Amino acid sequence: MSEEVKHIEEEVKEPSSFRLIFTLGVAGFLSGLILVSAYLFTKPIIAKNKAEALRAAIFEVLSNTATFKTLVPDGDGLREAGEKEEVGQEAVYLGFNAQGEMTGFAISGEEGGYQDIISAIYGFDPNDEVIIGFKVLDSKETPGLGDKIIKDADFQANFMALKIDPEIEAVKKGEKKSPNQVEAISGATISSKAIVRLLNKSNTTWQARIKVYLSTQNTSSDNQ
């Protein structure tokens, strides 16, 4: 074999295993560094946006609300959260109007829908034991079908004076006969029923605590 042929063969030899592993390791490290940096940079921005969206939703589901308290579990009841306390889903929000009168509680919850987890918040009037407002916070339900839980005005109207006792139940459109029933959206019954489960589950979690809190507190904004 000529020297020229040998030289060509040496040039086309595959790189060593060490070089491949080293190259992949460096690429993986750089990719990971970029991902971590992007996460750390965007995390506070995302948290701030979520907090602002939640705040706006509280005022939306509790009409005529001017201020609110953040309440967290405390034994069998509730207590006001600390100024810098991280609460996440473990909180409810007690609203007050401009005169300092209670407007109700805003309660959030999550439930599995057709595509993914649905996150929502609703307003609750403890005096009449009715839901008085509802808003989806996050949903990835099917566009044109499942996302009607957000866009369908008739579905939203279910939550203007929805009784929680007896337990809320979903019925077919046009078949609502009781104030504790929710008319499901045609073609989106799975998403509709997910909302009903969300409401019932959240009510089970929070109603007893709310009753204990109201029995021991003067629900006036003067106590804020």
Secondary structure, 3 states (H helix, E strand, C coil): CCHHHHHHHHHCCCCCHHHHHHHHHHHHHHHHHHHHHHHHHHHHHHHHHHHHHHHHHHHHHCCCCCEEEEEEEECCEEEECCCCCCCCCCCEEEEECCCCCEEEEEEEEEEECCCCEEEEEEEEECCCCEEEEEEEEECCCCCCCCCHHHHCHHHHHHHCCEECCCCCEEECCCCCCCCCEEECCCCCHHHHHHHHHHHHHHHHHHHHHHHHHHHHCCCCHHHC
